Amino acid sequence: PRWLLGGALAARLARCPSLFHLHLGLSRRSELFLASRTARHVSRIIACSRAAAVSLVGAAPELEGKTTVLYNPLTRFAKEVVAEVPSGIRAGAAREFVVGIVGRVTPAKGHDVLLRALARIPLGQRKLTLLVVGEPLPGSAQDQSYFQSLNSLRGELGFTGRIIWAGYQEDPRPCYSVMDVLALPSVFEEGMALVLLEAMSRGIPVIASRVACRSWWKTV
């Protein structure tokens, strides 16, 4: 929404059609105010999920006619073989129950929520490992501080040695082959996370927070 005003103005000056891709559900009043008024001047609105669309159209019903829901596409690939998994990740995940989380290490993704939840699960003799694929955004002080707090939290919860930090992976697809479950504990309103589709396409169970659909659940 912050860039929508500039994009709509540029399209008008250039006299060309404009397309607004709504990737997230809008919950902040400032975002809704800006998007609902500026989106009236774009040609089409493409929302990545019904929840995202409802968040905007609910604030500006007149935009419904130019809004289309187009879910994130997922290309089907051949099943990855275990040999493609980075050796350090494969060794650390061997013969353990692996919960994976894929994405930027930032407060909104809820890594701390997942850590606290996993620490409460009694698994007896079977080990539980958390595979974190992703890293803080370079140059982001907030992300770096959050990453440090996660390291402190795992010590407090007794999770030391039970986390595999995979870091940034140019191609994260092979990492899915060692996961038993994918978690997406986001604490902000996601639209349609691609990692959910990637996991489900491989038959991996998904546990995700329902924050993205807060406005949508009220309409069904």
ZISULGI-V545744 format. One record per helix or strand of 2 or more residues. SS is the DSSP state (hx for helix, st for strand). FROM is the first residue (numbers start at 1). LEN is the number of residues. If there is no record, write none. Layout:
BEGIN
ss=SS from=FROM len=LEN
ss=SS from=FROM len=LEN
END
This chain:
BEGIN
ss=hx from=4 len=11
ss=st from=19 len=4
ss=hx from=29 len=13
ss=st from=44 len=4
ss=hx from=50 len=8
ss=hx from=61 len=6
ss=st from=67 len=3
ss=hx from=82 len=3
ss=hx from=87 len=6
ss=st from=97 len=6
ss=hx from=107 len=3
ss=hx from=111 len=8
ss=st from=128 len=7
ss=hx from=141 len=16
ss=st from=163 len=5
ss=hx from=172 len=7
ss=st from=181 len=4
ss=hx from=194 len=7
ss=st from=205 len=4
ss=hx from=211 len=7
END
